[in-house]
Amino acid sequence: MDSLYLVLGLLAVASFAGLVFRATRGRGRELSGAELVDLERLPTEKNGVPTKVLGRRATLIQFSTKYCGQCPGVRRQLAQLEYRHGGVSFLEVDVTDRMDIAAHFKISQTPTVLVLNSNSQIVYRVGGVPHMNEITEELAKLGVA
Amino acid sequence: MSSQIDPRGPRFGAGITAALSLIGFYLQLEGIAASATFTLGLFVLFAWNVFLPATHPYALIFQKLVRPRLSAPTSLEDVRPPRFAQQVGFVFSLLGVAGLALGSGELIVASFAFIFVAAFLNAVFDYCLGCQMYLVLKRFGLLGK
């Protein structure tokens, strides 16, 4: 009988872990006093072409890897935001072979998305597939119409 | 670009693995000798997936019986993270086999428990624990390219 309780306990632990994961997946957090990102030191790209243009009001940086299944979908959605709103620049960094960059930004999952203000300071960060409405809200706070 | 797969394939396999490991967990706790079959069975299934993934029974059942009944996948995922997750599973199934060899019930129980939690999270919550470990382990230089 005791074994059955342990089986149920194991199920409960796994379910709890799954629910915590589901509740936090794609949830971002606002950062204050975070670092300024130096684009000169980041291999940022737009559609595979090296680009270092900061947005007038905000910049979105997506960290991806070649083996990341959900990165292309997020790239399309963020590129849409850039297209629809003025003053926003969307850049992508492939960290597949740049573990130094992944370590610097403490990236443990891809995609990871950073929102930078006009001074290129990180103000928001989300690991996993972001909720697009939260990104839009963050952009609005930076004066993006 | 490396090969892309339907992400529901690994999830389907994880569901079977979760069921097998939970049954094994219970049998081992009850001291029923048949649990050795589950330890060895999981070891063979993981080894098969690591060394000969194309002929694996999970993959064949999914292709022949499951996928024809599903709608087209909304997205494909890279084969590397789920394959890496299988290698992680393989290491933990090896722990169970070591437990058998050494006569250590604790090792066998721990092996079943870890395999169950990882497979359950993958099957039910679409959270691939092994895949998440990929970037972190690579970051700390524990994996080659």
Interface residues (C-beta under 8 A of the other chain):
Chain A: D2 S3 L4 L6 V7 L10 L11 V13 A14 S15 A17 G18 L19 F21 R22 R25 T65 K66 Y67 C68 G69 Q70 P72 G73 D97 M99 A102 A103 I107 S108 Q109 T110
Chain B: M1 S2 P7 L22 F25 Y26 L29 E30 S75 L76 E77 D78 R80 P81 A113 F116 V117 F120 L121 V124 F125 Y127 Q132 Y134 L135 V136 K138 R139 G141 K145
